[in-house]
Amino acid sequence: MRILLAEDERDLNRIITKKLTSEGYSVDSCFDGKEALDFLTSAEYDAAILDIMMPGMDGLSVLRTLRSAGNSTPVLFLTARDSIADRVKGLDLGANDYLVKPFSFDELTARIRAMIRTAHGSARSELVVGDLVMDCALGRVTRGGQEIVLSAKEYALLEYLMLNANLVLSREKIENHIWNFDYEGGTNVVDVYISYLRRKIDDGHEDKLIHTVRGRGYVLRERSALP
């Protein structure tokens, strides 16, 4: 999934970016509020992590501008102050969650996963399509009870497909959510990773879950759900 990180403490920014990337997230990072707003208005993100106190424009102002424009990207605030007034103000403006520094990285990733699931209408930690199950808390995928080993990027792609089960996703939309602005790979990267997933998810199963919709893109759904 694609995440924007806006944090002006450069060491912390680098550490969070590195850890999120190792978890399979695609991360665009910046150091001030104005740049964060530019990112958020020029691309689709599954979540944004904003420091409250940033140069140029503070996190609260970024959020206020986003919500005024109808942008519903889930936002988690990072703050060095455990102030009830700050939390109330942020939540009233449309923030989805808060973390006070210093924080546990495991808690950060858990809160990100929860925000993204909620934004897609799923409050459960498990995503299920047919006999395919993704346990988001454990990072474990099974089909028919058999565990499937995925790379971080394969997992991110499958998670995006499962969160949008039964919806046709264009190659462009998939690429924009799974790879960041710095990606310099081939133009067929989505097709390549879809083929990787098909081999791991569908090979050996009569009921194929990953389908190509000619001229439109890909969809994850059971055969019984096909028109």
Long-range contacts (C-beta under 8 A, 24 or more apart in sequence): 1-25, 1-26, 1-46, 1-47, 1-116, 1-156, 1-159, 1-160, 1-177, 1-178, 2-26, 2-27, 2-28, 2-43, 2-44, 2-45, 2-46, 2-176, 2-177, 2-178, 2-179, 2-180, 3-27, 3-28, 3-45, 3-46, 3-47, 3-48, 3-49, 3-112, 4-28, 4-29, 4-30, 4-36, 4-39, 4-40, 4-45, 4-47, 4-48, 4-49, 4-73, 5-29, 5-30, 5-48, 5-49, 6-30, 6-31, 6-32, 6-33, 6-35, 6-36, 6-39, 6-48, 6-49, 6-50, 6-51, 6-54, 6-59, 6-62, 7-31, 7-49, 7-51, 7-54, 7-78, 8-32, 8-51, 8-53, 8-54, 8-55, 9-51, 12-101, 16-49, 16-105, 16-108, 19-105, 19-109, 20-109, 22-152, 23-109, 23-152, 24-151, 24-152, 24-153, 24-155, 24-156, 25-112, 25-156, 26-156, 26-177, 26-178, 26-179, 26-180, 26-183, 27-180, 28-180, 28-181, 28-182, 31-55, 32-56, 32-57, 33-57, 33-58, 33-59, 33-61, 33-62, 36-62, 37-62, 37-65, 37-66, 40-66, 40-71, 40-73, 41-66, 41-69, 41-71, 43-176, 43-181, 44-73, 44-173, 44-176, 44-177, 45-73, 46-73, 46-74, 46-116, 46-119, 46-160, 46-177, 47-73, 47-74, 47-75, 47-76, 47-112, 47-115, 47-116, 47-119, 48-73, 48-74, 48-75, 48-76, 49-75, 49-76, 49-78, 49-108, 49-112, 50-75, 50-76, 50-77, 50-78, 51-77, 51-78, 51-79, 52-77, 52-78, 52-79, 52-81, 52-86, 52-90, 53-79, 53-80, 59-90, 60-89, 60-90, 60-93, 63-90, 63-93, 63-94, 63-95, 64-93, 66-94, 67-93, 67-94, 72-119, 74-115, 74-116, 74-118, 74-119, 76-108, 76-111, 76-112, 76-115, 78-103, 110-137, 113-137, 116-163, 117-163, 120-163, 120-164, 122-163, 127-159, 127-162, 127-163, 127-165, 129-162, 129-165, 129-209, 129-220, 129-221, 129-222, 130-207, 130-209, 130-222, 132-162, 132-201, 132-209, 134-158, 134-159, 134-162, 143-201, 143-205, 144-205, 148-200, 148-201, 149-200, 150-197, 150-200, 151-196, 153-178, 153-193, 154-193, 154-196, 154-197, 154-200, 157-193, 157-194, 157-197, 158-197, 158-201, 158-220, 161-197, 161-210, 161-218, 161-219, 161-220, 162-220, 164-220, 165-220, 165-221, 166-219, 166-220, 166-221, 166-225, 167-219, 168-213, 168-216, 168-217, 168-218, 168-219, 169-217, 169-218, 169-219, 170-216, 170-217, 171-217, 171-218, 173-217, 174-217, 174-218, 190-218, 194-218
